[in-house]
Amino acid sequence: MAHNPQMKWIVIFAFVLIIGSLASAMVFLVRDRGQTRNVARALTFRIGFSIALFALILLANWMGWIESTGIPVQRQ
C-alpha cells in the first residue's frame, strides 16, 4: 500500500488525536454542561486535526509516499 511505512503510523497517530479530541469534548460537555468554552475548543481542535490529516494524505499522494489504488472494477 505505502512506499513509506511511517505514513501508516502518522495516520494512526492523527486518528488517535482526532478521537481523543472528540472524547475530551464529550467529557467537557458532560462535566461543564456546556457552560465553558472547552467544548468548542476541543471540537475546533478536532476539525483542525481532521483538515491536517486530509491535507497530509493529499500531500503524501502527490509526493508519491503512498499510492492510491482505488476500488477494483470487475468487468462482466
Gaussian input, Z-matrix of N, CA and C with variables (Angstrom, degrees):
# hf/3-21g

backbone

0 1
 N
 C     1     B1
 C     2     B2     1     A1
 N     3     B3     2     A2     1     D1
 C     4     B4     3     A3     2     D2
 C     5     B5     4     A4     3     D3
 N     6     B6     5     A5     4     D4
 C     7     B7     6     A6     5     D5
 C     8     B8     7     A7     6     D6
 N     9     B9     8     A8     7     D7
 C    10    B10     9     A9     8     D8
 C    11    B11    10    A10     9     D9
 N    12    B12    11    A11    10    D10
 C    13    B13    12    A12    11    D11
 C    14    B14    13    A13    12    D12
 N    15    B15    14    A14    13    D13
 C    16    B16    15    A15    14    D14
 C    17    B17    16    A16    15    D15
 N    18    B18    17    A17    16    D16
 C    19    B19    18    A18    17    D17
 C    20    B20    19    A19    18    D18
 N    21    B21    20    A20    19    D19
 C    22    B22    21    A21    20    D20
 C    23    B23    22    A22    21    D21
 N    24    B24    23    A23    22    D22
 C    25    B25    24    A24    23    D23
 C    26    B26    25    A25    24    D24
 N    27    B27    26    A26    25    D25
 C    28    B28    27    A27    26    D26
 C    29    B29    28    A28    27    D27
 N    30    B30    29    A29    28    D28
 C    31    B31    30    A30    29    D29
 C    32    B32    31    A31    30    D30
 N    33    B33    32    A32    31    D31
 C    34    B34    33    A33    32    D32
 C    35    B35    34    A34    33    D33
 N    36    B36    35    A35    34    D34
 C    37    B37    36    A36    35    D35
 C    38    B38    37    A37    36    D36
 N    39    B39    38    A38    37    D37
 C    40    B40    39    A39    38    D38
 C    41    B41    40    A40    39    D39
 N    42    B42    41    A41    40    D40
 C    43    B43    42    A42    41    D41
 C    44    B44    43    A43    42    D42
 N    45    B45    44    A44    43    D43
 C    46    B46    45    A45    44    D44
 C    47    B47    46    A46    45    D45
 N    48    B48    47    A47    46    D46
 C    49    B49    48    A48    47    D47
 C    50    B50    49    A49    48    D48
 N    51    B51    50    A50    49    D49
 C    52    B52    51    A51    50    D50
 C    53    B53    52    A52    51    D51
 N    54    B54    53    A53    52    D52
 C    55    B55    54    A54    53    D53
 C    56    B56    55    A55    54    D54
 N    57    B57    56    A56    55    D55
 C    58    B58    57    A57    56    D56
 C    59    B59    58    A58    57    D57
 N    60    B60    59    A59    58    D58
 C    61    B61    60    A60    59    D59
 C    62    B62    61    A61    60    D60
 N    63    B63    62    A62    61    D61
 C    64    B64    63    A63    62    D62
 C    65    B65    64    A64    63    D63
 N    66    B66    65    A65    64    D64
 C    67    B67    66    A66    65    D65
 C    68    B68    67    A67    66    D66
 N    69    B69    68    A68    67    D67
 C    70    B70    69    A69    68    D68
 C    71    B71    70    A70    69    D69
 N    72    B72    71    A71    70    D70
 C    73    B73    72    A72    71    D71
 C    74    B74    73    A73    72    D72
 N    75    B75    74    A74    73    D73
 C    76    B76    75    A75    74    D74
 C    77    B77    76    A76    75    D75
 N    78    B78    77    A77    76    D76
 C    79    B79    78    A78    77    D77
 C    80    B80    79    A79    78    D78
 N    81    B81    80    A80    79    D79
 C    82    B82    81    A81    80    D80
 C    83    B83    82    A82    81    D81
 N    84    B84    83    A83    82    D82
 C    85    B85    84    A84    83    D83
 C    86    B86    85    A85    84    D84
 N    87    B87    86    A86    85    D85
 C    88    B88    87    A87    86    D86
 C    89    B89    88    A88    87    D87
 N    90    B90    89    A89    88    D88
 C    91    B91    90    A90    89    D89
 C    92    B92    91    A91    90    D90
 N    93    B93    92    A92    91    D91
 C    94    B94    93    A93    92    D92
 C    95    B95    94    A94    93    D93
 N    96    B96    95    A95    94    D94
 C    97    B97    96    A96    95    D95
 C    98    B98    97    A97    96    D96
 N    99    B99    98    A98    97    D97
 C   100   B100    99    A99    98    D98
 C   101   B101   100   A100    99    D99
 N   102   B102   101   A101   100   D100
 C   103   B103   102   A102   101   D101
 C   104   B104   103   A103   102   D102
 N   105   B105   104   A104   103   D103
 C   106   B106   105   A105   104   D104
 C   107   B107   106   A106   105   D105
 N   108   B108   107   A107   106   D106
 C   109   B109   108   A108   107   D107
 C   110   B110   109   A109   108   D108
 N   111   B111   110   A110   109   D109
 C   112   B112   111   A111   110   D110
 C   113   B113   112   A112   111   D111
 N   114   B114   113   A113   112   D112
 C   115   B115   114   A114   113   D113
 C   116   B116   115   A115   114   D114
 N   117   B117   116   A116   115   D115
 C   118   B118   117   A117   116   D116
 C   119   B119   118   A118   117   D117
 N   120   B120   119   A119   118   D118
 C   121   B121   120   A120   119   D119
 C   122   B122   121   A121   120   D120
 N   123   B123   122   A122   121   D121
 C   124   B124   123   A123   122   D122
 C   125   B125   124   A124   123   D123
 N   126   B126   125   A125   124   D124
 C   127   B127   126   A126   125   D125
 C   128   B128   127   A127   126   D126
 N   129   B129   128   A128   127   D127
 C   130   B130   129   A129   128   D128
 C   131   B131   130   A130   129   D129
 N   132   B132   131   A131   130   D130
 C   133   B133   132   A132   131   D131
 C   134   B134   133   A133   132   D132
 N   135   B135   134   A134   133   D133
 C   136   B136   135   A135   134   D134
 C   137   B137   136   A136   135   D135
 N   138   B138   137   A137   136   D136
 C   139   B139   138   A138   137   D137
 C   140   B140   139   A139   138   D138
 N   141   B141   140   A140   139   D139
 C   142   B142   141   A141   140   D140
 C   143   B143   142   A142   141   D141
 N   144   B144   143   A143   142   D142
 C   145   B145   144   A144   143   D143
 C   146   B146   145   A145   144   D144
 N   147   B147   146   A146   145   D145
 C   148   B148   147   A147   146   D146
 C   149   B149   148   A148   147   D147
 N   150   B150   149   A149   148   D148
 C   151   B151   150   A150   149   D149
 C   152   B152   151   A151   150   D150
 N   153   B153   152   A152   151   D151
 C   154   B154   153   A153   152   D152
 C   155   B155   154   A154   153   D153
 N   156   B156   155   A155   154   D154
 C   157   B157   156   A156   155   D155
 C   158   B158   157   A157   156   D156
 N   159   B159   158   A158   157   D157
 C   160   B160   159   A159   158   D158
 C   161   B161   160   A160   159   D159
 N   162   B162   161   A161   160   D160
 C   163   B163   162   A162   161   D161
 C   164   B164   163   A163   162   D162
 N   165   B165   164   A164   163   D163
 C   166   B166   165   A165   164   D164
 C   167   B167   166   A166   165   D165
 N   168   B168   167   A167   166   D166
 C   169   B169   168   A168   167   D167
 C   170   B170   169   A169   168   D168
 N   171   B171   170   A170   169   D169
 C   172   B172   171   A171   170   D170
 C   173   B173   172   A172   171   D171
 N   174   B174   173   A173   172   D172
 C   175   B175   174   A174   173   D173
 C   176   B176   175   A175   174   D174
 N   177   B177   176   A176   175   D175
 C   178   B178   177   A177   176   D176
 C   179   B179   178   A178   177   D177
 N   180   B180   179   A179   178   D178
 C   181   B181   180   A180   179   D179
 C   182   B182   181   A181   180   D180
 N   183   B183   182   A182   181   D181
 C   184   B184   183   A183   182   D182
 C   185   B185   184   A184   183   D183
 N   186   B186   185   A185   184   D184
 C   187   B187   186   A186   185   D185
 C   188   B188   187   A187   186   D186
 N   189   B189   188   A188   187   D187
 C   190   B190   189   A189   188   D188
 C   191   B191   190   A190   189   D189
 N   192   B192   191   A191   190   D190
 C   193   B193   192   A192   191   D191
 C   194   B194   193   A193   192   D192
 N   195   B195   194   A194   193   D193
 C   196   B196   195   A195   194   D194
 C   197   B197   196   A196   195   D195
 N   198   B198   197   A197   196   D196
 C   199   B199   198   A198   197   D197
 C   200   B200   199   A199   198   D198
 N   201   B201   200   A200   199   D199
 C   202   B202   201   A201   200   D200
 C   203   B203   202   A202   201   D201
 N   204   B204   203   A203   202   D202
 C   205   B205   204   A204   203   D203
 C   206   B206   205   A205   204   D204
 N   207   B207   206   A206   205   D205
 C   208   B208   207   A207   206   D206
 C   209   B209   208   A208   207   D207
 N   210   B210   209   A209   208   D208
 C   211   B211   210   A210   209   D209
 C   212   B212   211   A211   210   D210
 N   213   B213   212   A212   211   D211
 C   214   B214   213   A213   212   D212
 C   215   B215   214   A214   213   D213
 N   216   B216   215   A215   214   D214
 C   217   B217   216   A216   215   D215
 C   218   B218   217   A217   216   D216
 N   219   B219   218   A218   217   D217
 C   220   B220   219   A219   218   D218
 C   221   B221   220   A220   219   D219
 N   222   B222   221   A221   220   D220
 C   223   B223   222   A222   221   D221
 C   224   B224   223   A223   222   D222
 N   225   B225   224   A224   223   D223
 C   226   B226   225   A225   224   D224
 C   227   B227   226   A226   225   D225

   B1=1.4353
   B2=1.5188
   B3=1.2998
   B4=1.4562
   B5=1.5204
   B6=1.3147
   B7=1.4556
   B8=1.5146
   B9=1.3019
   B10=1.4467
   B11=1.5283
   B12=1.3347
   B13=1.4647
   B14=1.5283
   B15=1.3322
   B16=1.4557
   B17=1.5331
   B18=1.3176
   B19=1.4658
   B20=1.5203
   B21=1.3214
   B22=1.4647
   B23=1.5196
   B24=1.3260
   B25=1.4631
   B26=1.5260
   B27=1.3227
   B28=1.4637
   B29=1.5234
   B30=1.3248
   B31=1.4650
   B32=1.5275
   B33=1.3213
   B34=1.4666
   B35=1.5233
   B36=1.3273
   B37=1.4615
   B38=1.5338
   B39=1.3306
   B40=1.4660
   B41=1.5296
   B42=1.3328
   B43=1.4640
   B44=1.5211
   B45=1.3204
   B46=1.4637
   B47=1.5273
   B48=1.3351
   B49=1.4606
   B50=1.5254
   B51=1.3235
   B52=1.4656
   B53=1.5293
   B54=1.3289
   B55=1.4636
   B56=1.5292
   B57=1.3301
   B58=1.4605
   B59=1.5148
   B60=1.3223
   B61=1.4558
   B62=1.5286
   B63=1.3177
   B64=1.4634
   B65=1.5271
   B66=1.3252
   B67=1.4656
   B68=1.5285
   B69=1.3323
   B70=1.4690
   B71=1.5217
   B72=1.3350
   B73=1.4667
   B74=1.5259
   B75=1.3261
   B76=1.4622
   B77=1.5294
   B78=1.3188
   B79=1.4628
   B80=1.5244
   B81=1.3391
   B82=1.4615
   B83=1.5172
   B84=1.3239
   B85=1.4615
   B86=1.5230
   B87=1.3203
   B88=1.4655
   B89=1.5273
   B90=1.3276
   B91=1.4627
   B92=1.5319
   B93=1.3372
   B94=1.4626
   B95=1.5211
   B96=1.3261
   B97=1.4636
   B98=1.5270
   B99=1.3323
   B100=1.4512
   B101=1.5121
   B102=1.3382
   B103=1.4614
   B104=1.5272
   B105=1.3241
   B106=1.4658
   B107=1.5312
   B108=1.2994
   B109=1.4715
   B110=1.5271
   B111=1.3081
   B112=1.4652
   B113=1.5207
   B114=1.3198
   B115=1.4640
   B116=1.5207
   B117=1.3208
   B118=1.4631
   B119=1.5239
   B120=1.3269
   B121=1.4627
   B122=1.5318
   B123=1.3254
   B124=1.4614
   B125=1.5297
   B126=1.3267
   B127=1.4660
   B128=1.5316
   B129=1.3344
   B130=1.4626
   B131=1.5222
   B132=1.3262
   B133=1.4691
   B134=1.5278
   B135=1.3258
   B136=1.4590
   B137=1.5231
   B138=1.3141
   B139=1.4603
   B140=1.5244
   B141=1.3250
   B142=1.4634
   B143=1.5149
   B144=1.3391
   B145=1.4637
   B146=1.5329
   B147=1.3295
   B148=1.4642
   B149=1.5227
   B150=1.3306
   B151=1.4650
   B152=1.5221
   B153=1.3354
   B154=1.4642
   B155=1.5303
   B156=1.3349
   B157=1.4662
   B158=1.5194
   B159=1.3215
   B160=1.4643
   B161=1.5239
   B162=1.3357
   B163=1.4589
   B164=1.5257
   B165=1.3291
   B166=1.4646
   B167=1.5282
   B168=1.3204
   B169=1.4644
   B170=1.5229
   B171=1.3291
   B172=1.4626
   B173=1.5240
   B174=1.3292
   B175=1.4583
   B176=1.5219
   B177=1.3240
   B178=1.4676
   B179=1.5202
   B180=1.3230
   B181=1.4601
   B182=1.5232
   B183=1.3353
   B184=1.4546
   B185=1.5311
   B186=1.3537
   B187=1.4611
   B188=1.5261
   B189=1.3347
   B190=1.4499
   B191=1.5102
   B192=1.3290
   B193=1.4652
   B194=1.5146
   B195=1.3310
   B196=1.4556
   B197=1.5206
   B198=1.3108
   B199=1.4535
   B200=1.5221
   B201=1.3131
   B202=1.4531
   B203=1.5211
   B204=1.3101
   B205=1.4592
   B206=1.5173
   B207=1.3146
   B208=1.4505
   B209=1.5217
   B210=1.3020
   B211=1.4605
   B212=1.5257
   B213=1.3365
   B214=1.4546
   B215=1.5262
   B216=1.3140
   B217=1.4728
   B218=1.5197
   B219=1.3259
   B220=1.4685
   B221=1.5118
   B222=1.3048
   B223=1.4713
   B224=1.5249
   B225=1.3145
   B226=1.4805
   B227=1.4863
   A1=110.95
   A2=117.49
   A3=119.69
   A4=110.34
   A5=115.26
   A6=119.91
   A7=110.25
   A8=116.26
   A9=123.12
   A10=108.93
   A11=118.68
   A12=120.48
   A13=113.43
   A14=117.98
   A15=120.02
   A16=111.31
   A17=117.70
   A18=120.88
   A19=110.86
   A20=116.90
   A21=120.70
   A22=110.31
   A23=117.22
   A24=121.16
   A25=111.10
   A26=117.57
   A27=120.50
   A28=109.96
   A29=117.09
   A30=121.17
   A31=110.59
   A32=117.52
   A33=120.66
   A34=110.48
   A35=117.50
   A36=121.64
   A37=110.62
   A38=116.70
   A39=120.46
   A40=110.35
   A41=117.61
   A42=119.92
   A43=111.44
   A44=117.61
   A45=120.58
   A46=109.82
   A47=117.66
   A48=120.59
   A49=111.57
   A50=116.64
   A51=121.02
   A52=110.65
   A53=116.75
   A54=120.59
   A55=110.33
   A56=117.99
   A57=121.11
   A58=112.42
   A59=116.51
   A60=120.05
   A61=111.06
   A62=116.40
   A63=120.33
   A64=110.58
   A65=116.93
   A66=120.64
   A67=111.03
   A68=117.10
   A69=118.37
   A70=110.77
   A71=117.62
   A72=119.78
   A73=110.44
   A74=116.18
   A75=119.68
   A76=110.73
   A77=116.94
   A78=120.89
   A79=110.12
   A80=116.92
   A81=120.11
   A82=111.26
   A83=116.81
   A84=120.33
   A85=111.19
   A86=116.78
   A87=120.85
   A88=110.85
   A89=116.50
   A90=120.30
   A91=112.52
   A92=117.08
   A93=121.05
   A94=113.11
   A95=116.14
   A96=122.65
   A97=111.75
   A98=116.13
   A99=120.60
   A100=114.64
   A101=118.66
   A102=121.75
   A103=112.46
   A104=117.81
   A105=120.85
   A106=109.62
   A107=115.04
   A108=120.33
   A109=112.19
   A110=117.17
   A111=120.45
   A112=112.16
   A113=117.93
   A114=121.39
   A115=109.49
   A116=116.76
   A117=120.88
   A118=110.71
   A119=117.30
   A120=121.03
   A121=110.71
   A122=116.97
   A123=120.30
   A124=111.05
   A125=116.73
   A126=119.43
   A127=111.34
   A128=117.17
   A129=120.50
   A130=110.62
   A131=116.73
   A132=119.73
   A133=110.77
   A134=116.80
   A135=119.89
   A136=110.60
   A137=116.73
   A138=120.00
   A139=110.35
   A140=116.54
   A141=120.48
   A142=112.29
   A143=117.15
   A144=120.50
   A145=111.36
   A146=116.85
   A147=120.57
   A148=111.26
   A149=116.95
   A150=120.29
   A151=110.58
   A152=116.91
   A153=120.49
   A154=110.98
   A155=117.58
   A156=120.38
   A157=110.70
   A158=117.53
   A159=121.47
   A160=110.23
   A161=117.22
   A162=121.02
   A163=110.97
   A164=117.48
   A165=121.08
   A166=110.90
   A167=116.97
   A168=120.10
   A169=110.50
   A170=117.03
   A171=119.85
   A172=111.03
   A173=117.65
   A174=121.87
   A175=111.25
   A176=116.70
   A177=120.30
   A178=111.64
   A179=117.10
   A180=120.59
   A181=110.24
   A182=116.44
   A183=121.06
   A184=111.58
   A185=116.79
   A186=121.14
   A187=112.51
   A188=117.80
   A189=120.78
   A190=114.30
   A191=116.97
   A192=120.21
   A193=111.18
   A194=117.48
   A195=122.75
   A196=107.87
   A197=116.42
   A198=121.52
   A199=108.94
   A200=115.73
   A201=118.94
   A202=107.78
   A203=116.52
   A204=120.39
   A205=112.24
   A206=117.18
   A207=120.56
   A208=111.97
   A209=114.44
   A210=121.90
   A211=107.95
   A212=118.17
   A213=119.65
   A214=111.51
   A215=115.87
   A216=121.80
   A217=107.98
   A218=115.62
   A219=120.36
   A220=108.44
   A221=115.64
   A222=121.17
   A223=109.54
   A224=115.24
   A225=118.36
   A226=110.50
   D1=-53.33
   D2=-174.80
   D3=-115.30
   D4=141.94
   D5=171.68
   D6=-74.24
   D7=-29.76
   D8=-176.20
   D9=-111.62
   D10=103.19
   D11=-176.40
   D12=-64.60
   D13=-21.10
   D14=178.90
   D15=-67.82
   D16=-24.98
   D17=179.44
   D18=-60.79
   D19=-35.78
   D20=178.76
   D21=-60.04
   D22=-43.91
   D23=-178.24
   D24=-72.97
   D25=-33.03
   D26=176.83
   D27=-64.97
   D28=-43.28
   D29=179.35
   D30=-65.92
   D31=-41.91
   D32=177.65
   D33=-62.28
   D34=-42.57
   D35=178.32
   D36=-62.54
   D37=-40.62
   D38=178.88
   D39=-64.38
   D40=-41.21
   D41=177.25
   D42=-63.57
   D43=-37.83
   D44=177.50
   D45=-63.99
   D46=-41.33
   D47=176.50
   D48=-61.68
   D49=-42.11
   D50=-179.30
   D51=-64.55
   D52=-47.31
   D53=-179.90
   D54=-66.59
   D55=-38.89
   D56=178.23
   D57=-63.76
   D58=-40.16
   D59=177.85
   D60=-66.30
   D61=-39.03
   D62=177.56
   D63=-65.49
   D64=-40.89
   D65=178.90
   D66=-66.07
   D67=-39.26
   D68=179.10
   D69=-67.38
   D70=-34.10
   D71=175.73
   D72=-62.93
   D73=-39.63
   D74=178.46
   D75=-64.78
   D76=-41.84
   D77=179.34
   D78=-62.98
   D79=-45.09
   D80=178.50
   D81=-63.15
   D82=-38.28
   D83=-179.87
   D84=-64.58
   D85=-42.25
   D86=-179.54
   D87=-72.57
   D88=-43.86
   D89=-175.22
   D90=-73.98
   D91=-46.51
   D92=-175.93
   D93=-93.60
   D94=-6.78
   D95=-176.58
   D96=55.13
   D97=32.33
   D98=175.87
   D99=74.00
   D100=13.61
   D101=-177.31
   D102=-80.59
   D103=-20.80
   D104=179.73
   D105=-107.10
   D106=175.58
   D107=179.89
   D108=-89.90
   D109=7.43
   D110=-177.43
   D111=-64.52
   D112=-36.24
   D113=-179.82
   D114=-64.63
   D115=-48.11
   D116=-179.51
   D117=-62.94
   D118=-39.52
   D119=179.35
   D120=-64.59
   D121=-44.07
   D122=-179.98
   D123=-64.89
   D124=-40.51
   D125=178.64
   D126=-69.77
   D127=-32.49
   D128=175.11
   D129=-64.81
   D130=-41.66
   D131=175.99
   D132=-62.31
   D133=-39.66
   D134=179.59
   D135=-62.07
   D136=-43.20
   D137=178.69
   D138=-64.48
   D139=-41.87
   D140=178.03
   D141=-62.10
   D142=-43.60
   D143=177.63
   D144=-63.32
   D145=-39.15
   D146=-179.97
   D147=-66.07
   D148=-43.30
   D149=178.45
   D150=-65.77
   D151=-40.53
   D152=178.40
   D153=-63.49
   D154=-40.36
   D155=178.11
   D156=-64.70
   D157=-42.76
   D158=178.36
   D159=-61.12
   D160=-45.43
   D161=179.06
   D162=-64.26
   D163=-38.26
   D164=178.69
   D165=-64.49
   D166=-41.08
   D167=178.98
   D168=-65.67
   D169=-41.54
   D170=176.95
   D171=-63.16
   D172=-43.83
   D173=178.43
   D174=-63.25
   D175=-43.90
   D176=-179.83
   D177=-63.08
   D178=-36.92
   D179=177.49
   D180=-68.30
   D181=-42.96
   D182=-179.44
   D183=-65.54
   D184=-37.48
   D185=-179.56
   D186=-80.26
   D187=-10.20
   D188=179.63
   D189=86.34
   D190=12.07
   D191=179.16
   D192=-72.48
   D193=-28.57
   D194=175.73
   D195=-131.06
   D196=159.79
   D197=178.25
   D198=-115.35
   D199=136.94
   D200=173.46
   D201=-89.92
   D202=118.69
   D203=-176.20
   D204=-97.40
   D205=-22.69
   D206=179.27
   D207=72.29
   D208=-172.54
   D209=179.31
   D210=-99.60
   D211=126.39
   D212=-179.91
   D213=-64.38
   D214=136.22
   D215=179.97
   D216=-102.86
   D217=127.72
   D218=177.45
   D219=-100.18
   D220=121.83
   D221=-179.87
   D222=-82.33
   D223=141.13
   D224=178.91
   D225=-108.88

